[in-house]
Amino acid sequence: MFGPIEIIIYVATLLISLSVVGQAGSAGYLNGSFQRGFAGVSTQIVSSNFLLSYTNAESFIRACLGGEVGIAGYFFILSMGVLIITWVSNLVEYKTAIV
């Protein structure tokens, strides 16, 4: 069963991989669908394994969700949610990550 931290990390890494593959595709790389799929999956696996093993980020998010950081932790979680929603909106509307 996934907890909220794992869900947040997997959604963030999915968005990172979509952005990386989209930018590479618009630059002329990864012309085939197999190449794009392979690059997207490998980017997501590498970044999610890195973020899940990076205990500082995970413990900080757990502390924010647990209320140990106070009101600032809840604002951090809220701002991270708004950032993810904005990122998804940009990927859907513009078909690329806006940097």
N, C-alpha and C positions, 0 to 999 in steps of 0.2 A: 504494500500500500504506500502510495506516495504521500508525503507530507507537504505542507504549503511551501517549504523552502525548496524542495526538489522540483516542485511545479514551477516556481519562479525561476529557478536556474535553467530548467529545460526550455521554458518559453524564451528566456533571454538568449540562450544559445541557439535556439531555432531562428530567432530574429538576426543574430549575428551571422549565422551561416547563409541565410537568405540574402543579407546585404553583401556579404563577400562574393557569393556566386553571382549575384546580380551585377555588381560592379565589374567583375571579371568578364561576364558575358557582354556587357555593354562596351567594354574595351576591345572586344574582338577575340578574347580567349574563350575557351570552353564552348566551341561551336556545336558539338554534338550533345544530344540529350543524355547519353550515358556519361559523358564527361562532366556535365553539370550535376547530374544525380550523384555521381561518385564524389565530386568535390564538395557538394552540400552535406552529404552524410558524413564524410570524413572530417569536415570542419566542425560539424555539430558534435561528433563523438569526442574529438580532441578538446574542444572548448568546454564541454560539459564535464569531462573527466578532470580537466584542470580546475574548474570552479568548484566541483564537489570535493576535490582533494585539498583545495585551498581553504584551510580551516578558519582563517581570519574572517573571510567574507561570510562563510556559513554561520559562524558563531555570532557575528554581529547581527545578521538577519534574524537569527533565533532570539537574540537578546531584544531586538526591536519588537518582534512578535510577542515575546513574553512580557513586555512592559518593563523590562529591567533598565532601559535607557530613558524611560519617561516619555513625555509628550513628544520630544524630538524624534524618538524612534518611530512613533506612529506617523509623524510627518514624513519621515524617511520612507516608510513603507508606502504611504500614500503617493509621494512623489515618484517612487519607482514604478508604481502602478500607472500613474499618468504618463510617465515616460514610455512604458511599454505600449500603452494604448496609442500614443502619438506615433510611435515607431511603426506599429501595425497599420495605422491609418495612412502614413506616408508610403509604406510599401504597397498598400492596396491601391491608393489613388495615383501615385506617380510612378509605380513599378520600379522604384529604386530607393535607396537610402539617401536621405538629404543630409549632407555633411556640412 
